[in-house]
Amino acid sequence: MDIVQSIIIAIVEGLTEFIPISSTGHMIIASKALNVPDNDFTKLFTVAIQLGAILAVVVLYWKKFFDFKNRSFYFKLMVGVIPALVFGFLLSDKIDELLESTTTVAIALLLGGIILLFIDNMFKHPVINEEKEISFGRSFVIGIWQCLALVPGVSRSAASIIGGMQQKLNRSTAAEFSFFLAVPTMLAATGYKLLKHYKTAGGFTIEEVQLLFLGNLVAFAVALLAIKLFIGFLKKYGFRVWGIYRIIVGIILLILIRYGYLKP
């Protein structure tokens, strides 16, 4: 992976992390299109730079994250992240295998798109309009929904937002809680991947450190803009447009794979 490839993939991450179209899936597609080698560092890179994008949430919602009087907020995030920590650890090797599969991404995008077409009509009567109204039980259930995103192409934001709406949160509150929950989730995932790579590869080269730093910086900057745009778009239009987008992209990918333009 060179600098140009890392910047392009980081831009893709920043733009797609908070949109229900799967940032991991799009980074896999971008990597294939750019002929980035399928190796351990590439897999690490696509996970680690998500932390850069996620940290944009901390900056934009800094009053929330540093309101130490509201301790229940932190406990809710701790409860919500437990399912992802457990399943992510147990299924780590299988997840790494799926990160190489464009076919998995294409199918997940297509099926997820079909679901998004109907989500707005499925959860019409929310009763929770603020984070403080979310219980620990609801946080845990949303965390279980988030685990669906361990399959590349599903979308972490889509899974956790839908989980929030299923738990009676309105769309904007579900989206914001999804952003909040992403912070400890990606901190844990990135830390685990960095440690695993350090142990298996015997450390990091200077070039790898530079690419990781640059990728996180670019993803962070792009995500700052994308978050606000997504919240406004979601309030106004809902999920249907993203469902249509996912279906179109999923079908195009399957066609490209079928005729050998993309590796399966």
C-alpha positions in Angstrom: 0.0 0.0 0.0 1.3 3.4 -1.0 0.5 6.9 0.3 -2.0 7.7 -2.5 -3.9 4.4 -1.9 -4.0 5.0 1.8 -5.4 8.5 1.3 -8.1 7.3 -1.1 -9.2 4.5 1.3 -9.2 6.9 4.2 -11.4 9.3 2.3 -13.8 6.4 1.6 -13.8 5.6 5.3 -14.5 9.1 6.4 -17.4 9.5 4.0 -19.0 6.1 4.7 -18.5 5.4 8.4 -21.6 7.1 9.5 -23.8 6.3 6.5 -25.6 2.9 6.5 -23.8 1.6 3.5 -20.8 -0.2 5.2 -17.5 1.6 5.4 -15.6 -1.7 5.6 -17.4 -3.0 2.5 -16.5 0.2 0.6 -12.9 0.1 1.8 -12.6 -3.5 0.6 -14.1 -2.5 -2.8 -11.7 0.5 -3.0 -8.7 -1.8 -2.1 -9.6 -4.2 -4.8 -10.1 -1.5 -7.4 -6.7 0.0 -6.4 -5.0 -3.4 -6.5 -3.9 -3.1 -2.9 -2.4 -6.4 -1.8 -4.5 -8.6 0.5 -2.2 -8.9 3.4 -2.3 -8.5 7.2 -1.4 -4.9 7.1 -4.2 -4.0 4.7 -6.7 -5.7 7.0 -5.3 -3.8 9.9 -5.4 -0.5 8.0 -9.1 -0.9 7.1 -9.9 -1.5 10.8 -7.5 1.0 12.4 -8.5 4.1 10.4 -12.1 3.6 11.4 -10.9 4.9 14.8 -9.8 8.1 13.2 -13.3 8.6 11.8 -14.9 7.6 15.0 -12.9 10.1 17.0 -14.6 12.9 15.0 -17.7 12.0 17.1 -15.8 12.8 20.3 -14.8 16.2 18.9 -18.3 17.1 17.6 -20.0 15.8 20.8 -17.3 16.7 23.2 -19.7 18.1 25.8 -21.4 14.8 26.0 -18.2 12.7 26.2 -16.7 14.9 28.9 -19.7 15.4 31.0 -18.4 13.4 33.9 -21.5 14.2 36.0 -23.5 12.0 33.7 -21.9 8.7 34.7 -24.8 6.6 33.4 -23.8 7.6 29.8 -20.4 5.9 30.2 -22.0 2.8 31.8 -24.5 2.5 28.9 -21.6 2.5 26.4 -19.8 -0.1 28.4 -22.9 -2.3 28.5 -23.5 -1.7 24.8 -20.0 -2.7 23.7 -19.9 -6.0 25.5 -21.5 -8.1 22.7 -19.1 -6.8 20.1 -16.1 -7.5 22.3 -17.2 -11.0 23.0 -18.2 -12.0 19.4 -15.3 -10.0 17.8 -12.8 -11.9 19.9 -14.4 -15.3 19.4 -14.8 -14.8 15.6 -11.6 -12.8 14.9 -10.1 -15.3 12.4 -13.3 -15.8 10.6 -13.8 -12.0 10.3 -10.3 -11.7 8.8 -11.3 -14.3 6.2 -14.4 -12.3 5.3 -12.4 -9.1 4.9 -10.9 -10.7 1.7 -14.3 -11.5 0.2 -15.8 -9.0 -2.3 -18.7 -11.5 -2.8 -19.6 -11.3 0.9 -19.7 -7.5 0.7 -21.8 -7.5 -2.4 -24.4 -9.9 -1.0 -24.5 -8.1 2.4 -25.0 -4.7 0.6 -27.8 -6.1 -1.5 -29.7 -7.8 1.3 -29.1 -4.9 3.6 -30.4 -2.5 1.0 -33.7 -4.5 0.7 -34.1 -4.3 4.5 -33.5 -0.5 4.5 -36.3 0.0 2.0 -38.8 -1.0 4.7 -37.2 0.2 7.9 -38.8 3.6 8.1 -42.3 2.0 7.9 -41.4 -0.7 10.5 -40.6 1.6 13.4 -43.1 4.4 13.2 -43.8 5.0 16.9 -40.6 5.9 18.8 -41.0 6.8 22.5 -37.3 7.7 23.3 -36.1 11.0 22.1 -33.0 11.6 24.2 -30.0 9.5 25.3 -30.8 9.9 28.9 -34.0 7.9 28.4 -32.1 4.9 27.1 -32.0 2.1 29.6 -29.1 -0.3 30.2 -31.2 -3.1 28.8 -31.8 -1.2 25.6 -28.1 -0.4 25.3 -27.2 -4.1 25.5 -29.8 -5.0 22.9 -28.5 -2.3 20.6 -25.0 -3.7 21.2 -26.2 -7.2 20.0 -27.6 -5.6 16.9 -24.2 -4.0 16.3 -22.6 -7.4 16.1 -24.3 -8.0 12.8 -21.7 -5.6 11.4 -18.9 -8.1 12.0 -19.9 -9.3 8.5 -18.3 -6.8 6.1 -20.9 -5.1 4.0 -23.6 -5.1 6.7 -22.6 -1.6 8.1 -22.1 -1.0 11.8 -24.0 2.2 11.7 -27.0 0.6 9.9 -27.1 -2.3 12.3 -26.9 -0.2 15.5 -29.3 2.5 14.2 -31.8 -0.1 13.3 -31.3 -1.8 16.6 -31.9 1.6 18.3 -35.1 2.1 16.3 -36.2 -1.4 17.2 -35.7 -0.4 20.8 -38.1 2.6 20.3 -35.5 5.3 19.8 -36.3 8.0 17.2 -34.1 8.1 14.1 -31.8 10.9 15.2 -31.4 9.6 18.7 -30.7 6.1 17.4 -28.1 7.6 15.0 -26.4 9.6 17.7 -26.3 6.7 20.1 -24.8 4.6 17.3 -22.0 7.2 17.0 -21.4 7.2 20.7 -21.3 3.4 20.9 -18.8 3.3 18.0 -16.1 5.0 20.1 -15.5 2.2 22.6 -16.2 -0.4 20.0 -13.5 0.9 17.6 -11.1 1.7 20.4 -11.2 -2.0 21.4 -11.1 -3.3 17.8 -8.2 -1.1 16.8 -6.3 -1.9 20.0 -6.8 -5.6 19.5 -5.7 -5.5 15.8 -2.6 -3.4 16.5 -1.5 -5.7 19.3 -2.2 -8.8 17.1 -0.2 -7.3 14.2 2.6 -6.3 16.6 2.9 -9.8 17.9 2.7 -11.7 14.6 4.8 -9.3 12.5 7.3 -8.5 15.2 6.5 -4.8 15.2 5.7 -2.0 12.8 7.8 -0.5 10.0 8.3 3.2 9.8 6.2 3.1 6.5 3.4 1.3 8.3 3.3 3.8 11.1 3.2 6.7 8.7 0.4 5.1 6.7 -1.7 4.5 9.8 -1.2 8.0 11.1 -2.0 9.6 7.7 -5.0 7.3 7.2 -6.5 8.2 10.6 -5.9 11.9 10.1 -7.6 11.9 6.7 -10.5 9.8 7.9 -11.0 12.1 10.9 -11.1 15.2 8.8 -13.5 13.9 6.3 -15.7 12.3 9.0 -16.1 15.7 10.7 -18.1 16.9 7.7 -19.9 13.6 7.0 -21.5 13.2 10.5 -23.4 16.5 10.4 -24.5 15.9 6.8 -25.8 12.4 7.6 -27.8 13.4 10.7 -29.6 16.2 8.7 -30.1 13.9 5.7 -31.5 11.1 7.9 -34.0 13.3 9.6 -35.3 14.6 6.3 -35.2 11.5 4.1 -34.9 8.4 6.2 -33.2 5.2 5.1 -34.9 4.4 1.7 -32.4 6.2 -0.5 -29.5 4.3 1.2 -31.4 1.1 0.6 -31.7 1.9 -3.1 -28.0 2.8 -3.3 -26.9 -0.5 -1.6 -29.0 -2.6 -3.9 -27.6 -0.9 -7.0 -24.0 -1.2 -5.8 -24.5 -4.8 -4.7 -25.9 -5.8 -8.1 -23.0 -4.0 -9.9 -20.5 -5.8 -7.7 -22.0 -9.2 -8.4 -21.9 -8.5 -12.1 -18.3 -7.3 -12.0 -17.4 -10.4 -10.0 -19.3 -12.7 -12.4 -17.4 -11.4 -15.4 -14.0 -11.4 -13.7 -13.5 -7.6 -13.3 -13.3 -8.0 -9.5 -11.8 -10.8 -7.5 -14.5 -12.7 -5.5 
